[in-house]
């Protein structure tokens, strides 16, 4: 919306509802190019020139914590191209591996290529909802509308390219990535892991912070205590107490870190399960031609499906190793060895030959049971490397 209309000028706040209606009309028209003959693009162009004289050209850096599509109660109101934008120079998107709720499906910035589409029942990504759907529903009006749009559309809006985009999967549910869960007894949260990663990349590109602010925050939330903080599942009826641990020393044996529903009530979990049982009408984009399809899909608490080309953060493997009760089902059919190497190869504290040798035929069982490699005692951390170079951060 900012890319299309810009930012509203001071004193014109009352125009925001009208701006939203113009934007939604433009989205539902398939985002026609601004200089086309489509009336929605013409209206957007004229509205911007008259009322939104201040134009936001671009943002420099964006750190996102598990972007999801949770708009709409009984149906999905997702627009097809809202996640494809070129008005941010650098995007770092931390995504949850363990979120299960149907109303919290991940929305990726990067488009999924046809070669990355998995078969039904696999753990590779096909589309936000086509995986596991029972049926596809289209009304006669939808079919006629689609035919007319195809016939009349002479120009289509080219999908803008994001200059620098990295999307990485982290352990934990939605709140364990972007924050929201109550801190543990030692004032630590799992979401600090993804935040440390975002801060490191922000520093890399020159984003300025108050002197000593990053150092102080990092001292309060060190990497070991952060990645060993409890993970949650709002669809779990149990509320568990994770094992106590040291903030500075890694455990010598696997410990229990799953906190279930945390301090949320039993009725709150029941509410989310009711939503899981309802076959909501959801809208998704067909990858081949950019058009939509509708499907009734009861989610039933299924794990997220992951793209076969997804990038994993090092904390995924370290949590698999040190947490006795962490074993996501959506990891087992993926090539873990390659992803293990990708997650650690940037850190100078590891010997590549040792990492490469360990990654051969890597499985979740091997990660959990093999405690002989010495590299498990070395904790990688993106932010610490920058703090060592500049103590004034």
Secondary structure as a PSIPRED ss2 file (coil, helix, strand):
# PSIPRED VFORMAT (PSIPRED V4.0)

   1 X C   1.000  0.000  0.000
   2 X H   0.000  1.000  0.000
   3 X H   0.000  1.000  0.000
   4 X H   0.000  1.000  0.000
   5 X H   0.000  1.000  0.000
   6 X C   1.000  0.000  0.000
   7 X C   1.000  0.000  0.000
   8 X C   1.000  0.000  0.000
   9 X C   1.000  0.000  0.000
  10 X C   1.000  0.000  0.000
  11 X C   1.000  0.000  0.000
  12 X C   1.000  0.000  0.000
  13 X H   0.000  1.000  0.000
  14 X H   0.000  1.000  0.000
  15 X H   0.000  1.000  0.000
  16 X H   0.000  1.000  0.000
  17 X H   0.000  1.000  0.000
  18 X H   0.000  1.000  0.000
  19 X H   0.000  1.000  0.000
  20 X H   0.000  1.000  0.000
  21 X H   0.000  1.000  0.000
  22 X H   0.000  1.000  0.000
  23 X H   0.000  1.000  0.000
  24 X H   0.000  1.000  0.000
  25 X H   0.000  1.000  0.000
  26 X H   0.000  1.000  0.000
  27 X H   0.000  1.000  0.000
  28 X H   0.000  1.000  0.000
  29 X C   1.000  0.000  0.000
  30 X C   1.000  0.000  0.000
  31 X C   1.000  0.000  0.000
  32 X C   1.000  0.000  0.000
  33 X C   1.000  0.000  0.000
  34 X C   1.000  0.000  0.000
  35 X C   1.000  0.000  0.000
  36 X C   1.000  0.000  0.000
  37 X C   1.000  0.000  0.000
  38 X C   1.000  0.000  0.000
  39 X H   0.000  1.000  0.000
  40 X H   0.000  1.000  0.000
  41 X H   0.000  1.000  0.000
  42 X H   0.000  1.000  0.000
  43 X H   0.000  1.000  0.000
  44 X H   0.000  1.000  0.000
  45 X H   0.000  1.000  0.000
  46 X H   0.000  1.000  0.000
  47 X H   0.000  1.000  0.000
  48 X H   0.000  1.000  0.000
  49 X H   0.000  1.000  0.000
  50 X H   0.000  1.000  0.000
  51 X H   0.000  1.000  0.000
  52 X C   1.000  0.000  0.000
  53 X C   1.000  0.000  0.000
  54 X C   1.000  0.000  0.000
  55 X C   1.000  0.000  0.000
  56 X C   1.000  0.000  0.000
  57 X C   1.000  0.000  0.000
  58 X C   1.000  0.000  0.000
  59 X E   0.000  0.000  1.000
  60 X E   0.000  0.000  1.000
  61 X E   0.000  0.000  1.000
  62 X E   0.000  0.000  1.000
  63 X E   0.000  0.000  1.000
  64 X E   0.000  0.000  1.000
  65 X E   0.000  0.000  1.000
  66 X C   1.000  0.000  0.000
  67 X C   1.000  0.000  0.000
  68 X E   0.000  0.000  1.000
  69 X C   1.000  0.000  0.000
  70 X C   1.000  0.000  0.000
  71 X C   1.000  0.000  0.000
  72 X C   1.000  0.000  0.000
  73 X C   1.000  0.000  0.000
  74 X C   1.000  0.000  0.000
  75 X E   0.000  0.000  1.000
  76 X C   1.000  0.000  0.000
  77 X C   1.000  0.000  0.000
  78 X C   1.000  0.000  0.000
  79 X C   1.000  0.000  0.000
  80 X C   1.000  0.000  0.000
  81 X C   1.000  0.000  0.000
  82 X C   1.000  0.000  0.000
  83 X C   1.000  0.000  0.000
  84 X C   1.000  0.000  0.000
  85 X C   1.000  0.000  0.000
  86 X C   1.000  0.000  0.000
  87 X C   1.000  0.000  0.000
  88 X E   0.000  0.000  1.000
  89 X E   0.000  0.000  1.000
  90 X E   0.000  0.000  1.000
  91 X E   0.000  0.000  1.000
  92 X E   0.000  0.000  1.000
  93 X E   0.000  0.000  1.000
  94 X E   0.000  0.000  1.000
  95 X E   0.000  0.000  1.000
  96 X E   0.000  0.000  1.000
  97 X C   1.000  0.000  0.000
  98 X C   1.000  0.000  0.000
  99 X C   1.000  0.000  0.000
 100 X C   1.000  0.000  0.000
 101 X C   1.000  0.000  0.000
 102 X H   0.000  1.000  0.000
 103 X H   0.000  1.000  0.000
 104 X H   0.000  1.000  0.000
 105 X C   1.000  0.000  0.000
 106 X E   0.000  0.000  1.000
 107 X C   1.000  0.000  0.000
 108 X C   1.000  0.000  0.000
 109 X C   1.000  0.000  0.000
 110 X C   1.000  0.000  0.000
 111 X C   1.000  0.000  0.000
 112 X C   1.000  0.000  0.000
 113 X C   1.000  0.000  0.000
 114 X H   0.000  1.000  0.000
 115 X H   0.000  1.000  0.000
 116 X H   0.000  1.000  0.000
 117 X C   1.000  0.000  0.000
 118 X C   1.000  0.000  0.000
 119 X C   1.000  0.000  0.000
 120 X C   1.000  0.000  0.000
 121 X C   1.000  0.000  0.000
 122 X C   1.000  0.000  0.000
 123 X C   1.000  0.000  0.000
 124 X E   0.000  0.000  1.000
 125 X C   1.000  0.000  0.000
 126 X C   1.000  0.000  0.000
 127 X C   1.000  0.000  0.000
 128 X C   1.000  0.000  0.000
 129 X C   1.000  0.000  0.000
 130 X C   1.000  0.000  0.000
 131 X C   1.000  0.000  0.000
 132 X C   1.000  0.000  0.000
 133 X C   1.000  0.000  0.000
 134 X C   1.000  0.000  0.000
 135 X C   1.000  0.000  0.000
 136 X E   0.000  0.000  1.000
 137 X E   0.000  0.000  1.000
 138 X C   1.000  0.000  0.000
 139 X C   1.000  0.000  0.000
 140 X H   0.000  1.000  0.000
 141 X H   0.000  1.000  0.000
 142 X H   0.000  1.000  0.000
 143 X H   0.000  1.000  0.000
 144 X H   0.000  1.000  0.000
 145 X H   0.000  1.000  0.000
 146 X H   0.000  1.000  0.000
 147 X H   0.000  1.000  0.000
 148 X H   0.000  1.000  0.000
 149 X H   0.000  1.000  0.000
 150 X H   0.000  1.000  0.000
 151 X H   0.000  1.000  0.000
 152 X H   0.000  1.000  0.000
 153 X C   1.000  0.000  0.000
 154 X C   1.000  0.000  0.000
 155 X C   1.000  0.000  0.000
 156 X C   1.000  0.000  0.000
 157 X C   1.000  0.000  0.000
 158 X C   1.000  0.000  0.000
 159 X C   1.000  0.000  0.000
 160 X C   1.000  0.000  0.000
 161 X C   1.000  0.000  0.000
 162 X C   1.000  0.000  0.000
 163 X C   1.000  0.000  0.000
 164 X E   0.000  0.000  1.000
 165 X E   0.000  0.000  1.000
 166 X E   0.000  0.000  1.000
 167 X E   0.000  0.000  1.000
 168 X E   0.000  0.000  1.000
 169 X E   0.000  0.000  1.000
 170 X E   0.000  0.000  1.000
 171 X C   1.000  0.000  0.000
 172 X C   1.000  0.000  0.000
 173 X C   1.000  0.000  0.000
 174 X H   0.000  1.000  0.000
 175 X H   0.000  1.000  0.000
 176 X H   0.000  1.000  0.000
 177 X H   0.000  1.000  0.000
 178 X H   0.000  1.000  0.000
 179 X C   1.000  0.000  0.000
 180 X C   1.000  0.000  0.000
 181 X C   1.000  0.000  0.000
 182 X C   1.000  0.000  0.000
 183 X C   1.000  0.000  0.000
 184 X C   1.000  0.000  0.000
 185 X C   1.000  0.000  0.000
 186 X C   1.000  0.000  0.000
 187 X C   1.000  0.000  0.000
 188 X C   1.000  0.000  0.000
 189 X C   1.000  0.000  0.000
 190 X C   1.000  0.000  0.000
 191 X H   0.000  1.000  0.000
 192 X H   0.000  1.000  0.000
 193 X H   0.000  1.000  0.000
 194 X H   0.000  1.000  0.000
 195 X H   0.000  1.000  0.000
 196 X H   0.000  1.000  0.000
 197 X H   0.000  1.000  0.000
 198 X H   0.000  1.000  0.000
 199 X H   0.000  1.000  0.000
 200 X H   0.000  1.000  0.000
 201 X H   0.000  1.000  0.000
 202 X H   0.000  1.000  0.000
 203 X H   0.000  1.000  0.000
 204 X H   0.000  1.000  0.000
 205 X C   1.000  0.000  0.000
 206 X C   1.000  0.000  0.000
 207 X C   1.000  0.000  0.000
 208 X C   1.000  0.000  0.000
 209 X C   1.000  0.000  0.000
 210 X C   1.000  0.000  0.000
 211 X C   1.000  0.000  0.000
 212 X C   1.000  0.000  0.000
 213 X H   0.000  1.000  0.000
 214 X H   0.000  1.000  0.000
 215 X H   0.000  1.000  0.000
 216 X H   0.000  1.000  0.000
 217 X H   0.000  1.000  0.000
 218 X H   0.000  1.000  0.000
 219 X H   0.000  1.000  0.000
 220 X H   0.000  1.000  0.000
 221 X C   1.000  0.000  0.000
 222 X C   1.000  0.000  0.000
 223 X H   0.000  1.000  0.000
 224 X H   0.000  1.000  0.000
 225 X H   0.000  1.000  0.000
 226 X H   0.000  1.000  0.000
 227 X H   0.000  1.000  0.000
 228 X C   1.000  0.000  0.000
 229 X C   1.000  0.000  0.000
 230 X C   1.000  0.000  0.000
 231 X E   0.000  0.000  1.000
 232 X C   1.000  0.000  0.000
 233 X C   1.000  0.000  0.000
 234 X C   1.000  0.000  0.000
 235 X C   1.000  0.000  0.000
 236 X C   1.000  0.000  0.000
 237 X C   1.000  0.000  0.000
 238 X C   1.000  0.000  0.000
 239 X E   0.000  0.000  1.000
 240 X C   1.000  0.000  0.000
 241 X C   1.000  0.000  0.000
 242 X C   1.000  0.000  0.000
 243 X C   1.000  0.000  0.000
 244 X C   1.000  0.000  0.000
 245 X C   1.000  0.000  0.000
 246 X C   1.000  0.000  0.000
 247 X C   1.000  0.000  0.000
 248 X C   1.000  0.000  0.000
 249 X C   1.000  0.000  0.000
 250 X C   1.000  0.000  0.000
 251 X C   1.000  0.000  0.000
 252 X C   1.000  0.000  0.000
 253 X C   1.000  0.000  0.000
 254 X C   1.000  0.000  0.000
 255 X E   0.000  0.000  1.000
 256 X C   1.000  0.000  0.000
 257 X C   1.000  0.000  0.000
 258 X E   0.000  0.000  1.000
 259 X C   1.000  0.000  0.000
 260 X E   0.000  0.000  1.000
 261 X C   1.000  0.000  0.000
 262 X C   1.000  0.000  0.000
 263 X C   1.000  0.000  0.000
 264 X C   1.000  0.000  0.000
 265 X C   1.000  0.000  0.000
 266 X H   0.000  1.000  0.000
 267 X H   0.000  1.000  0.000
 268 X H   0.000  1.000  0.000
 269 X H   0.000  1.000  0.000
 270 X H   0.000  1.000  0.000
 271 X H   0.000  1.000  0.000
 272 X H   0.000  1.000  0.000
 273 X H   0.000  1.000  0.000
 274 X H   0.000  1.000  0.000
 275 X H   0.000  1.000  0.000
 276 X H   0.000  1.000  0.000
 277 X H   0.000  1.000  0.000
 278 X C   1.000  0.000  0.000
 279 X C   1.000  0.000  0.000
 280 X E   0.000  0.000  1.000
 281 X E   0.000  0.000  1.000
 282 X E   0.000  0.000  1.000
 283 X E   0.000  0.000  1.000
 284 X E   0.000  0.000  1.000
 285 X E   0.000  0.000  1.000
 286 X C   1.000  0.000  0.000
 287 X C   1.000  0.000  0.000
 288 X C   1.000  0.000  0.000
 289 X C   1.000  0.000  0.000
 290 X C   1.000  0.000  0.000
 291 X C   1.000  0.000  0.000
 292 X E   0.000  0.000  1.000
 293 X E   0.000  0.000  1.000
 294 X E   0.000  0.000  1.000
 295 X E   0.000  0.000  1.000
 296 X E   0.000  0.000  1.000
 297 X E   0.000  0.000  1.000
 298 X C   1.000  0.000  0.000
 299 X C   1.000  0.000  0.000
 300 X C   1.000  0.000  0.000
 301 X C   1.000  0.000  0.000
 302 X C   1.000  0.000  0.000
 303 X C   1.000  0.000  0.000
 304 X C   1.000  0.000  0.000
 305 X C   1.000  0.000  0.000
 306 X E   0.000  0.000  1.000
 307 X C   1.000  0.000  0.000
 308 X C   1.000  0.000  0.000
 309 X C   1.000  0.000  0.000
 310 X C   1.000  0.000  0.000
 311 X E   0.000  0.000  1.000
 312 X E   0.000  0.000  1.000
 313 X C   1.000  0.000  0.000
 314 X H   0.000  1.000  0.000
 315 X H   0.000  1.000  0.000
 316 X H   0.000  1.000  0.000
 317 X H   0.000  1.000  0.000
 318 X H   0.000  1.000  0.000
 319 X H   0.000  1.000  0.000
 320 X H   0.000  1.000  0.000
 321 X H   0.000  1.000  0.000
 322 X H   0.000  1.000  0.000
 323 X E   0.000  0.000  1.000
 324 X C   1.000  0.000  0.000
 325 X C   1.000  0.000  0.000
 326 X C   1.000  0.000  0.000
 327 X C   1.000  0.000  0.000
 328 X C   1.000  0.000  0.000
 329 X H   0.000  1.000  0.000
 330 X H   0.000  1.000  0.000
 331 X H   0.000  1.000  0.000
 332 X C   1.000  0.000  0.000
 333 X C   1.000  0.000  0.000
 334 X C   1.000  0.000  0.000
 335 X C   1.000  0.000  0.000
 336 X H   0.000  1.000  0.000
 337 X H   0.000  1.000  0.000
 338 X H   0.000  1.000  0.000
 339 X H   0.000  1.000  0.000
 340 X H   0.000  1.000  0.000
 341 X H   0.000  1.000  0.000
 342 X H   0.000  1.000  0.000
 343 X H   0.000  1.000  0.000
 344 X H   0.000  1.000  0.000
 345 X C   1.000  0.000  0.000
 346 X C   1.000  0.000  0.000
 347 X C   1.000  0.000  0.000
 348 X C   1.000  0.000  0.000
 349 X C   1.000  0.000  0.000
 350 X C   1.000  0.000  0.000
 351 X C   1.000  0.000  0.000
 352 X H   0.000  1.000  0.000
 353 X H   0.000  1.000  0.000
 354 X H   0.000  1.000  0.000
 355 X H   0.000  1.000  0.000
 356 X H   0.000  1.000  0.000
 357 X H   0.000  1.000  0.000
 358 X H   0.000  1.000  0.000
 359 X H   0.000  1.000  0.000
 360 X C   1.000  0.000  0.000
 361 X C   1.000  0.000  0.000
 362 X C   1.000  0.000  0.000
 363 X C   1.000  0.000  0.000
 364 X H   0.000  1.000  0.000
 365 X H   0.000  1.000  0.000
 366 X H   0.000  1.000  0.000
 367 X H   0.000  1.000  0.000
 368 X H   0.000  1.000  0.000
 369 X H   0.000  1.000  0.000
 370 X C   1.000  0.000  0.000
 371 X C   1.000  0.000  0.000
 372 X C   1.000  0.000  0.000
 373 X C   1.000  0.000  0.000
 374 X H   0.000  1.000  0.000
 375 X H   0.000  1.000  0.000
 376 X H   0.000  1.000  0.000
 377 X H   0.000  1.000  0.000
 378 X C   1.000  0.000  0.000
 379 X C   1.000  0.000  0.000
 380 X C   1.000  0.000  0.000
 381 X C   1.000  0.000  0.000
 382 X H   0.000  1.000  0.000
 383 X H   0.000  1.000  0.000
 384 X H   0.000  1.000  0.000
 385 X H   0.000  1.000  0.000
 386 X H   0.000  1.000  0.000
 387 X H   0.000  1.000  0.000
 388 X H   0.000  1.000  0.000
 389 X H   0.000  1.000  0.000
 390 X C   1.000  0.000  0.000
 391 X C   1.000  0.000  0.000
 392 X C   1.000  0.000  0.000
 393 X C   1.000  0.000  0.000
